[in-house]
Amino acid sequence: MLEIVLTGDVCSLFGGILVLLFLGNLLADTRQKRAGVVLAVLGFLAFLAFAWGQTPPHNADRLFNLLRSLLASGFTLGMAWLVLPLVMGVWQFLKLAQAASLASAQEWERKERARIAAERGTAGDGGGGEKQADAGAEQAKKAAEELAKQEAEAGHTAKAEAERRRQEADLRSEKGKAREHLREFYGRNEPLLEAAYTRSELEAFVAADMHDGLELPALWGVCLKKLAELRTLADRQREKERKEEGRRAVRNLRLKKLDAEIEACREKIANAERTQQDSDLLEDEKRGLVLKIRELEHQKESLNTLQEGDEP
């Protein structure tokens, strides 16, 4: 693993770390994320010391290699966010199983004591036998009450743990809704936003600034602030496209008018050739119409060569 971090491609390693952080962000809770940050800092320091000992920074290239310790820190953080939830889940399962086993053993032990006490009570004779029976019954009653009390406490603990897990799941779900709300807005306006703000930039922002470490109101505040920024970009691009469409419509209308005028001049030339008898007058009229046609075609060519965004 050290060899991969030391010699691997930085872009590939960074992409893998982003995937680990994204998956870990979905699984880990706040306490696990804080523990992961502590491990990441320790990993950073340990790898920095290791890289320093292996390749002391005699030049700028060697010093850049030491910066790979940041990649090691990110890899440690992503793995911690993935592994810690699994370890804690197994640990909670073992604790619940142990508590259930202990309660079952205690119940069996108390029932056994009650049975033995009852048998001893019935084995006596006379008034002593009756007292022993009463004492055995009292012990059995106390044992049953103690067992019921312990079962109630175990049930209360299990219920409290289940409620805590449910609240954490609800909180993660609400935080996920804030992130999805931002992603859905971007998806609806992606054609307007992709030139100024790419999808990968959005995901990087979500991972860095909308993590589970934030409280729910703060997370929604970050989400709404970014929504306002994206909405401004989308409105600006939409207005720009509307203006471009208006310019294209005006330019197309003028081109159609120029085409109509050119066609009218050509029809006049054709009519003059059919009706004009005087050749000198015909040539003068044709010359004037040809000049007008050339001027109109020059205007048409100028309109066709306009760049996007230029006024026609």
C-alpha positions as CSV (number, residue, x, y, z in Angstrom):
1,M,0.0,0.0,0.0
2,L,2.9,2.4,0.8
3,E,4.3,1.6,-2.6
4,I,1.0,2.5,-4.3
5,V,0.8,5.9,-2.5
6,L,4.5,6.6,-3.1
7,T,4.6,5.8,-6.9
8,G,0.9,5.7,-8.0
9,D,-0.7,8.3,-10.3
10,V,-1.9,11.3,-8.2
11,C,-5.1,11.7,-10.2
12,S,-6.1,8.1,-9.9
13,L,-5.3,8.1,-6.2
14,F,-7.3,11.3,-5.7
15,G,-10.3,9.8,-7.6
16,G,-10.2,6.6,-5.4
17,I,-10.0,8.7,-2.3
18,L,-13.1,10.7,-3.3
19,V,-15.0,7.4,-3.9
20,L,-14.0,6.1,-0.4
21,L,-15.0,9.5,1.2
22,F,-18.4,9.5,-0.6
23,L,-19.2,5.9,0.5
24,G,-17.9,6.5,4.1
25,N,-19.9,9.7,4.4
26,L,-23.1,7.7,3.8
27,L,-22.2,5.0,6.4
28,A,-20.4,6.8,9.3
29,D,-22.1,8.8,12.0
30,T,-20.7,12.0,13.6
31,R,-18.6,10.2,16.3
32,Q,-17.2,7.7,13.8
33,K,-16.2,10.6,11.5
34,R,-14.4,12.4,14.2
35,A,-12.5,9.2,15.1
36,G,-11.7,8.9,11.4
37,V,-10.3,12.4,11.3
38,V,-8.0,11.6,14.2
39,L,-6.8,8.5,12.5
40,A,-6.3,10.5,9.2
41,V,-4.1,13.0,11.1
42,L,-2.0,10.2,12.7
43,G,-1.7,8.6,9.2
44,F,-0.6,11.9,7.7
45,L,2.1,12.3,10.4
46,A,3.3,8.7,10.2
47,F,3.5,8.7,6.4
48,L,5.3,12.1,6.4
49,A,7.9,10.7,8.8
50,F,8.3,7.6,6.7
51,A,8.6,9.5,3.4
52,W,11.1,11.9,5.1
53,G,13.2,9.0,6.2
54,Q,13.0,7.3,2.8
55,T,13.6,10.3,0.6
56,P,14.9,13.4,2.4
57,P,13.8,16.6,0.4
58,H,17.1,17.5,-1.2
59,N,15.2,19.2,-4.1
60,A,11.8,20.4,-5.2
61,D,10.8,17.1,-6.7
62,R,11.6,15.2,-3.5
63,L,9.6,17.8,-1.5
64,F,6.6,17.2,-3.8
65,N,6.8,13.5,-3.0
66,L,6.4,14.3,0.6
67,L,3.1,16.0,-0.2
68,R,1.8,12.5,-1.0
69,S,1.3,12.2,2.7
70,L,-1.9,14.1,2.1
71,L,-3.1,11.3,-0.2
72,A,-2.2,8.8,2.6
73,S,-4.2,10.9,5.0
74,G,-7.2,11.0,2.7
75,F,-7.0,7.2,2.1
76,T,-6.8,6.6,5.9
77,L,-9.9,8.8,6.4
78,G,-11.9,7.1,3.7
79,M,-11.1,3.6,5.0
80,A,-11.8,4.6,8.6
81,W,-15.2,5.9,7.6
82,L,-15.9,2.6,5.9
83,V,-14.5,0.2,8.5
84,L,-15.6,1.9,11.8
85,P,-19.4,1.6,11.0
86,L,-18.9,-2.1,10.3
87,V,-16.9,-2.7,13.5
88,M,-19.4,-0.7,15.6
89,G,-22.3,-2.7,14.1
90,V,-20.6,-6.0,14.9
91,W,-19.8,-4.7,18.4
92,Q,-23.4,-3.6,19.1
93,F,-24.6,-7.0,17.9
94,L,-22.3,-8.9,20.2
95,K,-23.3,-6.7,23.2
96,L,-27.0,-7.3,22.5
97,A,-26.3,-11.1,22.1
98,Q,-24.3,-11.1,25.4
99,A,-27.0,-9.3,27.3
100,A,-29.7,-11.7,26.0
101,S,-27.5,-14.7,26.9
102,L,-26.8,-13.3,30.4
103,A,-30.5,-12.6,31.0
104,S,-31.4,-16.1,29.9
105,A,-28.8,-17.6,32.2
106,Q,-30.0,-15.5,35.2
107,E,-33.6,-16.5,34.5
108,W,-32.7,-20.2,34.5
109,E,-30.6,-19.8,37.7
110,R,-33.5,-18.1,39.6
111,K,-36.0,-20.6,38.4
112,E,-33.7,-23.4,39.5
113,R,-33.3,-21.8,42.9
114,A,-37.0,-21.3,43.3
115,R,-37.6,-25.0,42.4
116,I,-35.0,-26.2,44.9
117,A,-36.4,-24.0,47.6
118,A,-39.9,-25.3,46.9
119,E,-38.7,-28.9,47.1
120,R,-37.0,-28.2,50.4
121,G,-40.1,-26.6,51.8
122,T,-42.2,-29.7,50.9
123,A,-39.6,-32.1,52.3
124,G,-40.0,-30.9,55.9
125,D,-42.7,-32.1,58.4
126,G,-45.1,-30.5,60.9
127,G,-45.0,-26.8,61.6
128,G,-41.3,-26.6,60.5
129,G,-42.3,-28.0,57.1
130,E,-45.0,-25.4,56.7
131,K,-42.6,-22.6,57.5
132,Q,-40.0,-23.9,55.1
133,A,-42.7,-24.1,52.4
134,D,-43.7,-20.4,53.1
135,A,-40.0,-19.4,53.1
136,G,-39.5,-21.2,49.8
137,A,-42.5,-19.6,48.3
138,E,-41.3,-16.2,49.4
139,Q,-37.9,-16.8,47.9
140,A,-39.5,-17.9,44.7
141,K,-41.7,-14.7,44.6
142,K,-38.6,-12.5,45.2
143,A,-36.7,-14.3,42.5
144,A,-39.5,-13.9,40.1
145,E,-39.8,-10.2,40.9
146,E,-36.0,-9.7,40.5
147,L,-36.1,-11.5,37.2
148,A,-39.0,-9.4,36.0
149,K,-37.2,-6.2,37.1
150,Q,-34.0,-7.2,35.2
151,E,-36.0,-8.1,32.1
152,A,-37.7,-4.7,32.2
153,E,-34.4,-3.0,32.5
154,A,-33.0,-5.0,29.6
155,G,-36.0,-4.2,27.5
156,H,-35.8,-0.5,28.4
157,T,-32.1,-0.4,27.4
158,A,-32.8,-2.2,24.1
159,K,-35.7,0.2,23.4
160,A,-33.5,3.2,24.2
161,E,-30.7,1.9,21.9
162,A,-33.3,1.3,19.1
163,E,-34.7,4.8,19.6
164,R,-31.2,6.3,19.4
165,R,-30.4,4.4,16.2
166,R,-33.7,5.5,14.7
167,Q,-33.0,9.1,15.5
168,E,-29.6,8.9,14.0
169,A,-31.0,7.3,10.8
170,D,-33.7,10.0,10.6
171,L,-31.0,12.7,11.0
172,R,-28.9,11.1,8.3
173,S,-32.0,10.9,6.0
174,E,-32.8,14.6,6.6
175,K,-29.2,15.6,5.8
176,G,-29.3,13.4,2.7
177,K,-32.5,15.3,1.6
178,A,-30.5,18.6,1.6
179,R,-27.8,17.2,-0.6
180,E,-30.4,15.6,-3.0
181,H,-32.3,18.9,-3.2
182,L,-29.1,20.6,-4.4
183,R,-28.4,17.8,-6.9
184,E,-31.9,17.8,-8.2
185,F,-31.8,21.6,-8.8
186,Y,-28.5,21.2,-10.7
187,G,-29.9,18.3,-12.8
188,R,-32.9,20.4,-13.9
189,N,-30.7,23.3,-14.9
190,E,-27.5,21.4,-16.0
191,P,-27.6,22.7,-19.6
192,L,-27.5,26.3,-18.3
193,L,-24.9,25.6,-15.5
194,E,-22.4,23.1,-17.0
195,A,-20.3,25.7,-18.7
196,A,-19.8,27.7,-15.5
197,Y,-20.1,25.0,-12.9
198,T,-19.6,21.3,-13.7
199,R,-21.1,18.3,-12.1
200,S,-17.8,17.2,-10.6
201,E,-17.4,20.6,-9.0
202,L,-20.8,20.2,-7.4
203,E,-20.0,16.8,-6.0
204,A,-16.7,18.1,-4.6
205,F,-18.6,20.9,-2.9
206,V,-21.1,18.5,-1.4
207,A,-18.3,16.2,0.0
208,A,-16.3,19.1,1.4
209,D,-18.9,21.6,2.7
210,M,-22.1,19.5,3.3
211,H,-20.7,16.6,5.3
212,D,-22.5,14.9,8.2
213,G,-20.4,16.7,10.8
214,L,-22.6,19.8,10.3
215,E,-25.8,20.2,12.3
216,L,-29.0,20.0,10.2
217,P,-29.8,23.8,10.2
218,A,-26.2,24.6,9.2
219,L,-26.3,22.0,6.5
220,W,-29.5,23.5,5.0
221,G,-28.0,27.0,5.3
222,V,-25.0,25.9,3.2
223,C,-27.4,24.2,0.7
224,L,-29.6,27.3,0.3
225,K,-26.6,29.6,-0.1
226,K,-25.3,27.4,-2.9
227,L,-28.8,27.2,-4.5
228,A,-28.9,31.0,-4.6
229,E,-25.5,31.0,-6.3
230,L,-26.5,28.4,-8.9
231,R,-29.8,30.1,-9.5
232,T,-28.0,33.4,-10.3
233,L,-25.7,31.6,-12.8
234,A,-28.7,29.8,-14.4
235,D,-30.7,33.1,-14.7
236,R,-27.7,34.8,-16.2
237,Q,-27.2,32.1,-18.8
238,R,-30.9,32.0,-19.6
239,E,-30.9,35.8,-20.2
240,K,-27.9,35.5,-22.4
241,E,-29.5,32.8,-24.5
242,R,-32.7,34.9,-24.8
243,K,-30.8,37.8,-26.0
244,E,-28.9,35.7,-28.5
245,E,-32.2,34.2,-29.8
246,G,-33.5,37.8,-30.2
247,R,-30.4,38.8,-32.2
248,R,-30.7,35.7,-34.4
249,A,-34.4,36.5,-35.1
250,V,-33.7,40.1,-36.0
251,R,-30.8,39.0,-38.3
252,N,-32.9,36.4,-40.0
253,L,-35.7,38.9,-40.6
254,R,-33.3,41.4,-42.2
255,L,-31.8,38.6,-44.4
256,K,-35.3,37.7,-45.6
257,K,-36.0,41.4,-46.4
258,L,-32.7,41.6,-48.3
259,D,-33.5,38.5,-50.3
260,A,-36.9,39.9,-51.2
261,E,-35.4,43.2,-52.4
262,I,-32.8,41.3,-54.5
263,E,-35.5,39.2,-56.1
264,A,-37.5,42.4,-56.8
265,C,-34.6,44.0,-58.5
266,R,-34.0,40.9,-60.7
267,E,-37.7,40.9,-61.7
268,K,-37.4,44.6,-62.7
269,I,-34.4,43.8,-64.9
270,A,-36.4,41.0,-66.5
271,N,-39.4,43.2,-67.1
272,A,-37.2,46.0,-68.5
273,E,-35.6,43.6,-71.0
274,R,-39.1,42.6,-72.2
275,T,-40.6,46.1,-72.4
276,Q,-37.9,48.6,-72.9
277,Q,-37.2,49.4,-76.5
278,D,-34.5,52.0,-76.1
279,S,-31.2,50.1,-75.6
280,D,-29.4,53.1,-73.9
281,L,-32.2,53.5,-71.4
282,L,-32.3,49.7,-70.8
283,E,-28.6,49.6,-70.1
284,D,-28.8,52.6,-67.7
285,E,-31.7,51.0,-65.9
286,K,-30.0,47.6,-65.7
287,R,-26.8,49.1,-64.5
288,G,-28.5,50.9,-61.6
289,L,-30.4,47.7,-60.6
290,V,-27.3,45.6,-60.8
291,L,-25.5,48.1,-58.5
292,K,-28.4,47.9,-56.1
293,I,-28.3,44.1,-56.2
294,R,-24.6,44.1,-55.4
295,E,-25.1,46.5,-52.5
296,L,-27.9,44.3,-51.1
297,E,-25.8,41.2,-51.4
298,H,-22.9,42.9,-49.7
299,Q,-25.2,43.8,-46.8
300,K,-26.4,40.2,-46.7
301,E,-22.9,38.9,-46.6
302,S,-22.0,41.2,-43.7
303,L,-25.0,39.9,-41.7
304,N,-24.0,36.3,-42.4
305,T,-20.5,36.9,-41.1
306,L,-21.6,38.5,-37.8
307,Q,-20.2,36.6,-34.7
308,E,-22.5,35.3,-32.0
309,G,-23.3,38.1,-29.6
310,D,-22.6,40.9,-32.1
311,E,-25.4,43.4,-32.8
312,P,-26.8,43.0,-36.4
